[in-house]
Amino acid sequence: MHNNIKIKNKKAYYEYHILEKVVAGIVLQGTEIKAIRNGKASIAEAYCRYEDGELFIVNMHISEYAYGTYNNHAPKRVRKLLLHKKELKKWEKKIKERGFSIVPLTLFINEKGLAKLEIALVMGKKLYDKRAAIKEREQKRNVKNDYGK
Protein backbone atom coordinates (compact mmCIF):
# COMPACT_ATOMS: atom_id res chain seq x y z
CA MET A 1 0.00 0.00 0.00
CA HIS A 2 1.69 3.25 1.19
CA ASN A 3 4.70 1.76 3.00
CA ASN A 4 7.15 4.22 1.43
CA ILE A 5 6.05 7.19 3.60
CA LYS A 6 8.69 7.89 6.25
CA ILE A 7 8.98 11.40 7.62
CA LYS A 8 12.06 11.76 9.83
CA ASN A 9 13.15 14.23 12.46
CA LYS A 10 16.86 14.50 11.59
CA LYS A 11 17.41 17.29 14.10
CA ALA A 12 16.47 15.01 17.01
CA TYR A 13 19.54 12.79 16.56
CA TYR A 14 21.78 15.86 16.59
CA GLU A 15 20.11 17.72 19.48
CA TYR A 16 19.51 14.80 21.88
CA HIS A 17 20.89 11.58 23.35
CA ILE A 18 18.29 8.91 22.50
CA LEU A 19 17.70 6.66 25.53
CA GLU A 20 14.57 4.62 24.70
CA LYS A 21 12.33 4.29 21.65
CA VAL A 22 8.73 3.18 21.27
CA VAL A 23 6.15 3.20 18.47
CA ALA A 24 2.85 4.92 19.25
CA GLY A 25 -0.41 5.27 17.37
CA ILE A 26 -1.88 8.71 16.66
CA VAL A 27 -5.51 9.84 16.87
CA LEU A 28 -6.10 11.51 13.49
CA GLN A 29 -8.97 12.94 11.48
CA GLY A 30 -9.78 11.68 7.99
CA THR A 31 -8.13 14.53 6.11
CA GLU A 32 -4.99 14.23 8.26
CA ILE A 33 -4.27 10.62 7.33
CA LYS A 34 -4.80 11.46 3.66
CA ALA A 35 -2.31 14.35 3.90
CA ILE A 36 0.24 12.07 5.64
CA ARG A 37 -0.16 9.45 2.90
CA ASN A 38 0.71 12.22 0.42
CA GLY A 39 3.85 12.98 2.49
CA LYS A 40 2.60 16.42 3.58
CA ALA A 41 3.69 16.37 7.22
CA SER A 42 6.58 17.62 9.35
CA ILE A 43 7.74 16.60 12.83
CA ALA A 44 10.90 18.74 12.91
CA GLU A 45 9.65 21.09 15.64
CA ALA A 46 7.27 18.71 17.38
CA TYR A 47 7.51 17.50 20.95
CA CYS A 48 5.37 15.45 23.34
CA ARG A 49 3.79 16.44 26.63
CA TYR A 50 1.63 14.83 29.28
CA GLU A 51 -1.85 16.06 30.20
CA ASP A 52 -3.95 14.15 32.75
CA GLY A 53 -1.86 10.99 32.35
CA GLU A 54 -2.21 10.98 28.55
CA LEU A 55 0.50 11.77 26.01
CA PHE A 56 -0.03 14.37 23.28
CA ILE A 57 2.13 15.52 20.38
CA VAL A 58 2.37 19.28 20.02
CA ASN A 59 3.56 21.33 17.03
CA MET A 60 3.40 18.47 14.51
CA HIS A 61 2.50 20.06 11.19
CA ILE A 62 0.20 18.19 8.82
CA SER A 63 -0.65 20.32 5.78
CA GLU A 64 -4.30 20.70 4.90
CA TYR A 65 -5.53 18.03 2.51
CA ALA A 66 -5.86 19.46 -1.01
CA TYR A 67 -9.29 17.90 -1.64
CA GLY A 68 -10.61 18.47 1.90
CA THR A 69 -13.58 20.81 1.93
CA TYR A 70 -15.04 22.66 4.91
CA ASN A 71 -14.19 19.70 7.18
CA ASN A 72 -10.42 20.07 6.71
CA HIS A 73 -8.21 19.90 9.85
CA ALA A 74 -6.11 22.57 11.59
CA PRO A 75 -2.46 21.99 10.50
CA LYS A 76 -0.83 22.30 13.96
CA ARG A 77 -3.53 20.94 16.26
CA VAL A 78 -2.55 18.91 19.34
CA ARG A 79 -2.95 15.18 18.68
CA LYS A 80 -3.31 12.35 21.19
CA LEU A 81 -0.79 9.49 21.11
CA LEU A 82 -1.85 5.93 21.83
CA LEU A 83 0.40 3.86 24.11
CA HIS A 84 -0.09 1.11 26.67
CA LYS A 85 -0.92 2.47 30.12
CA LYS A 86 2.15 0.79 31.67
CA GLU A 87 4.45 2.49 29.17
CA LEU A 88 2.76 5.88 29.67
CA LYS A 89 3.23 5.71 33.44
CA LYS A 90 6.86 4.56 33.17
CA TRP A 91 7.85 7.46 30.89
CA GLU A 92 5.81 10.02 32.83
CA LYS A 93 7.68 9.06 36.00
CA LYS A 94 11.07 9.47 34.28
CA ILE A 95 10.13 12.88 32.89
CA LYS A 96 9.03 14.14 36.32
CA GLU A 97 12.13 12.82 38.11
CA ARG A 98 14.89 13.88 35.72
CA GLY A 99 15.36 16.33 32.88
CA PHE A 100 14.17 14.04 30.11
CA SER A 101 11.94 14.94 27.16
CA ILE A 102 9.95 12.98 24.62
CA VAL A 103 10.45 13.84 20.95
CA PRO A 104 9.19 12.21 17.75
CA LEU A 105 11.80 10.52 15.54
CA THR A 106 9.83 9.08 12.62
CA LEU A 107 6.30 9.32 11.26
CA PHE A 108 5.39 6.36 9.04
CA ILE A 109 2.55 4.28 7.64
CA ASN A 110 2.61 0.65 8.81
CA GLU A 111 1.65 -2.40 6.75
CA LYS A 112 -2.00 -2.10 7.86
CA GLY A 113 -2.11 1.46 6.47
CA LEU A 114 -2.17 3.15 9.89
CA ALA A 115 -0.06 6.19 10.77
CA LYS A 116 2.46 5.44 13.52
CA LEU A 117 4.94 7.67 15.29
CA GLU A 118 8.26 6.45 16.66
CA ILE A 119 8.94 8.52 19.76
CA ALA A 120 11.99 8.55 22.00
CA LEU A 121 12.83 9.39 25.58
CA VAL A 122 15.72 11.81 25.19
CA MET A 123 18.18 13.94 27.12
CA GLY A 124 19.51 17.19 25.65
CA LYS A 125 23.09 17.23 24.36
CA LYS A 126 25.59 19.79 25.55
CA LEU A 127 27.45 21.93 23.01
CA TYR A 128 30.62 19.81 23.23
CA ASP A 129 28.57 16.65 22.53
CA LYS A 130 27.23 18.27 19.35
CA ARG A 131 30.77 19.21 18.28
CA ALA A 132 31.89 15.62 18.86
CA ALA A 133 28.98 14.37 16.72
CA ILE A 134 29.95 16.72 13.88
CA LYS A 135 33.60 15.63 14.12
CA GLU A 136 32.64 11.94 14.05
CA ARG A 137 30.36 12.47 11.04
CA GLU A 138 33.12 14.29 9.13
CA GLN A 139 35.62 11.52 9.91
CA LYS A 140 33.19 8.90 8.57
CA ARG A 141 32.65 10.98 5.44
CA ASN A 142 36.44 11.33 4.92
CA VAL A 143 36.95 7.57 5.32
CA LYS A 144 34.19 6.91 2.75
CA ASN A 145 35.77 9.37 0.33
CA ASP A 146 39.23 7.80 0.75
CA TYR A 147 37.91 4.30 -0.03
CA GLY A 148 35.65 5.55 -2.80
CA LYS A 149 38.63 6.71 -4.91
N, C-alpha and C positions, 0 to 999 in steps of 0.2 A: 504494500500500500504506500504510505508516505514515510518510510523508514529513513529517508535521507535527510530529514530535517534535524539539525543539531545546532542550536544557538549556544555559543560558549561565552563565558565571562573570563576573557584572557587576563584582565587586570587582577582578578582575585588571586591567581597563582603568584603574581608579582608582589601584591600588597600584603598577603597574609601567609602564615604557616598553616597548612591544612592538617587538622588533627583527626577528624572523623568525617566520613561521608555517608549519606543515606539518600535514597530515592523517595520522593514524596509525590503524591497526586496533587492536582490543583483543581479548585472549584472554579469552573469557567462558564461563561455564557456562550450561546451558539455562535455568535459572530466572532468571539475571541478565538475559539478553536479553529475556525475557518481561516482567520488571519495568521495564526501560528502555522497552519499547514502550508500557507503561502510563504512562510519564512519572514513574516512582517512583525518580528518581536525583538526586544532588546532587554538583556538583564545586566548590562554593564554597571548601572548605578543602583541596582536593586539590593535590598537587604531584608532580613526577616526579623520580626518582633513578636513577642508574646502578648496576648490580650486575653484575660480570663482563662488561662490554661490552654488556649488554642494558639497555633502558630499562623501568622499571616505574612505574605510577601508584600513589601511596600516598594513603590517606585519602579516596578516592572512595566515596561512600555510595550503594549500590544497595539499596533496601528489599527485604526478603524478599518473594518472590512469594506472593500470597494463596493460590493453589491448589497451591503446592509442598508436598510432604509431607516425609518424613524426609530427602530429598535436596536440601533447600533450601540456599542458599549463605550464607556469612557476609557481612553487609552491608558491612563495611569491609576486606575482604581485599585484599591487594596483587595487582594485575593487570598482566600483561605487555603492553607496547605493541609493535606490529609496524611496523617502519620498515625501509627499505633500509639495508644495512650501511654504505654510503658516508655516508649522512645521519647515522646513529648516531655514527660516528667523528668527523665534522665537529663536531657539537654537543658531544660529550664533550670534545673538545679545547678548545673555547671555554669550557666550564664550568670545566675545570681551570685554564686560564690566567687568566681574569678572574672577576669576581664576578657571573656570570650565573646565572640559574635557568631551569627549564623549568616552566611552569604550563599547565594545561588552560584553554582558552577556551570551547569549545563541544562538547557531546556530542550527536550526531545520528544518525539512521538514514538511510543513503544509498538510492538508487533500487533497489539489489539487496536491500534489507532488512537490511543489515549495520550494526552499530553502529560508528561512527567517532568519533574524538576529534581536534578541532583543538587542537594544542598550540603554544605559542610560546616562543621564546627571549626572556627578559625581563631587565631590569635594574631594580632597585628605585628608586622615586621618592623624592626627598627631600621633607621637609615643605613647603617653599616651592613645589615642583612641584605638589603636591596642592592647595595653596591656589590656584595659578594655574588649575588644571583646574576647580575649583569656580567661580572668578570667570568663566571663559570660558563655562561651562555656564549660569550665571545670566544673562550678557549675551545669549546665544542665546535663552534663554527670554523675556527682556524684549523682544527684537526681535520674536519670534513674537507675543507678546501685543499689542504696539503695532500690528502689521499685521493682527492678527486682529479688531481693533475696527472 
